[in-house]
Amino acid sequence: MANAQAQASPRKMPKLDPAAADTNGGKSQDGQDILEQIDSIQSQLDSLNDSASDEILKVEQKFNQMRKPHYKKRGELIGKIPDFWLNTFINHPQIAALLDETDEEVLRYMEQLIVEETEDIRSGYTIIFQFKTNPFFENTELKKEFTMSESGEMGTTETK
């Protein structure tokens, strides 16, 4: 079958060619007009979808701002629980499998985990790990930034 010539399925209509001779008593041109109308409607739908995405983004941004004080209060309460982040990570089935003893010791010094979304939300976010002074590294804050390019490729940067 590899040498067989590809043929269109009999159920599929060939693309209508407006330059083709009219052999169906005007039906070919009618079909082309219908396709142009469908294309016009699709363009209108695309425009509406773009507008909807913009409006949804505005609502998400608004509610993200409204959530911030709640996240802050929750973070303050979490900070009062000894070894909260250590226990959280070692009790997570996927993350626990990645941790070794040194990681667990480091996590004893972790105070907060904060996720900050970029302003437009679509282009990425940053995870901020905040630590007490510790013997493992000098920074009290480590960041991992995830960015999405216009082409949809994900990129990352982290604290060095």
C-alpha positions in Angstrom: 0.0 0.0 0.0 3.1 2.3 0.3 3.2 2.6 -3.4 -0.5 3.2 -3.8 -1.3 6.7 -4.9 -3.2 8.8 -2.2 -6.8 9.4 -3.2 -9.3 11.7 -1.6 -12.1 10.0 0.3 -15.3 9.9 -1.8 -17.0 11.7 1.2 -14.8 14.7 1.0 -15.6 17.6 -1.4 -12.7 19.0 -3.4 -11.8 22.6 -2.7 -14.0 24.8 -4.8 -12.1 26.8 -7.4 -13.9 30.0 -8.5 -11.9 30.0 -11.7 -13.2 26.5 -12.6 -15.7 26.3 -15.4 -19.3 26.3 -14.1 -20.7 22.9 -15.1 -23.4 22.6 -12.5 -25.7 25.4 -13.5 -24.3 27.9 -11.0 -24.1 25.5 -8.1 -20.3 25.7 -8.0 -20.4 29.5 -7.5 -23.1 29.1 -4.9 -20.8 26.7 -3.0 -18.0 29.2 -3.2 -20.2 32.0 -1.9 -21.3 29.7 1.0 -17.7 28.9 1.9 -16.8 32.7 1.8 -19.8 33.3 4.2 -18.6 30.5 6.5 -15.1 32.0 6.5 -16.5 35.4 7.3 -18.5 34.0 10.2 -15.4 32.1 11.5 -13.5 35.4 11.4 -16.2 37.0 13.5 -16.1 34.1 16.0 -12.3 34.4 16.2 -12.7 38.1 17.0 -15.3 37.3 19.7 -13.0 34.6 21.2 -10.1 37.1 21.3 -12.4 39.6 23.1 -13.5 36.9 25.5 -9.9 36.0 26.3 -9.1 39.6 27.1 -12.1 40.0 29.4 -11.4 36.7 31.2 -7.8 37.9 31.7 -9.1 41.1 33.3 -11.4 39.1 35.7 -8.5 36.8 36.6 -6.2 39.7 37.3 -8.9 41.4 39.4 -9.5 38.3 41.5 -5.8 37.6 41.8 -5.4 41.0 43.5 -8.3 40.2 45.8 -6.7 36.9 46.8 -3.4 38.4 47.9 -4.4 39.4 51.4 -5.8 35.9 52.0 -2.6 34.3 50.7 -0.6 36.6 53.0 -2.7 35.7 56.1 -2.5 32.0 55.2 1.2 32.2 54.8 1.6 33.9 58.3 -0.4 31.0 59.8 1.6 28.4 58.0 4.8 30.1 59.3 3.7 29.2 62.8 3.7 25.4 62.1 7.1 23.8 62.7 8.5 22.0 59.6 5.3 22.7 57.6 7.1 22.7 54.2 9.3 19.7 55.1 6.2 17.7 56.0 4.2 19.0 53.0 6.9 17.9 50.5 7.8 14.5 52.1 4.1 13.6 52.2 3.6 14.5 48.5 3.9 11.2 46.6 5.7 12.7 43.5 7.9 15.2 45.3 8.9 12.9 48.1 10.4 10.5 45.5 12.8 13.3 44.4 14.0 14.3 47.8 17.2 13.0 49.5 18.3 13.5 53.1 20.1 16.8 52.3 17.0 18.2 50.7 15.0 17.3 53.8 17.5 19.1 56.0 17.3 22.2 53.7 13.5 22.1 53.9 13.6 22.4 57.7 14.7 26.0 57.0 12.0 26.8 54.5 9.5 29.5 55.8 7.4 30.3 52.8 6.5 29.3 49.3 5.0 32.0 47.1 3.7 31.8 43.6 3.6 35.2 41.7 1.9 35.3 38.3 3.1 37.7 35.7 0.8 40.7 35.1 -0.8 39.2 32.1 -1.0 35.7 33.6 -0.5 34.1 30.2 3.2 34.6 30.0 4.4 32.9 33.2 4.9 32.8 36.9 7.6 32.8 39.5 7.9 30.4 42.5 9.7 32.0 45.4 11.1 29.8 48.2 11.9 31.8 51.4 14.3 30.3 53.9 15.6 31.2 57.4 19.4 31.7 57.6 20.8 28.3 57.1 24.2 26.4 56.6 23.3 25.3 53.1 23.3 28.6 51.1 23.6 32.3 51.6 20.4 33.4 49.9 17.3 33.6 52.0 15.2 33.6 48.9 15.4 31.3 45.9 13.4 31.9 42.8 12.4 29.8 39.8 10.8 31.8 37.0 8.7 30.1 34.3 8.0 32.2 31.1 6.0 31.4 28.1 7.1 32.9 24.8 4.6 34.1 22.1 5.4 30.9 20.2 4.4 28.8 23.2 7.8 27.7 24.3 8.5 27.5 28.0 11.6 28.9 29.4 13.0 29.0 33.0 15.5 31.0 35.0 16.5 30.5 38.6 18.4 32.1 41.5 22.1 31.4 41.1 
